């Protein structure tokens, strides 16, 4: 699995970057694709969403070559949710990508930052 944090103050730039990375990984998929789990900008991201991500990655891809999860604003992740995602980042599923958009890295735990590729 690839985990990337895409940093930009601009939501539109983050969305464009997230969509480009998604296009490279899965090809032409839309937000309604069965192999994509998409969390829009204003989604509250707690432990339940982290569990949903972990469960989503545990299922084999339906029609794409892999699975993808996109969080437009991962800065909304609570510290508890970040801790719940650590196992997924430490034992990544094959052919999966986790794309985290954020304004900056200030709200991320150091353990999350150490397991992700940071792109500004």
N, C-alpha and C positions, 0 to 999 in steps of 0.2 A: 504494500500500500504506500501511496505517496500522501503525505500530509503537508499542505502548504498554507501559510498565512500570508494573505495579500493585503498590504498596508497602503491605505490612501485616505486622506481626509474627505475626499469626494465620494459619495455613494455611487454616483453614476460611473466613475472610473473604476471603483471596486466591482460593480456589476459587470462592466465590460471585461475586466480582467478575469473575473470568475467564469464568465461565459466562454472566453477564449480558452482557458485552461480546461474547462469541461468539454469543449469541442475537440481539443487535442486528445483528450483521454477516451471519450466515449463516442465521438462522432456527432452527427446531427441529432441530438436529443432535445426534447422540450421539457418544460417543468412538470408536465404530466406523464413523463416516461416512467414505466414501472421499475427501472433500474436507477432512478434518481430520487433522492430525498432532499427536498429544497426547503430551507427555512428563510422566509423573507426578513427584511431589515428589522421590523419592529416586533419580531417574535420573542417572547420571553423564553430564555433557554436555561432550564433547570435540570435537575437529576432525571426527571421523566423523559426529557428530550434526549439526554445522553444515553439512557437505556434504549430508547427508540432507535437511535443511531447504531448502537451495538447490535441490536436484534436485526436491523435492516442489513448490516454487513454480514450477518451469520447465514443469510439466505443466498443461494446461488443466483447469478444474474439470469434474468428472464430472456432478454433478446440482445442486449449489448454485450461487448466483450468483458465488461466489468461493472462494478457498482460505483456510484458517486453520491456523496453528501455535500451539500453546499449550505453554508451559513453566511448570509450577507453581512451580518454584524455579529461576529463571534465575541466581540467585546461585551455582549450581553450575557455571556456564559457566567454562571455563578461559580465561585471557587469549588463548591461541591460537585457541580456538573463537570468542571474541568478534571477533577480527581476521578470521577466516574468514567471519563473518556481515556484516562491513562492506559488502562489495560488494552483498549482497542489500538492505541498508538504503539504500545510495546509489542503486541502480538498482532500485527496487521494482516488482514485478509489479502489474498492474492488478487491482482487486477482490480484494486479498489483505490479510490482517491477521496480524500477529505479536504475540502477547500474552505478555508476560514477567511472571511473578509473582516477587516478591522480598521479603525481610524488610527490606532497606534498599538504598541505592545504593552502598554502600561497595566492593563487589566488581566494579563495572562500570568499564570503561575510559571516560575522558571522551568519546572519539569515539562510543561507543555511546549514552551519555547525551544527547549533542547531537543525535542523530538520532531520538530517541524522545520521545513524549509521556509525562511522568511524572505518575502519578495516585496520591495518597496516600489 
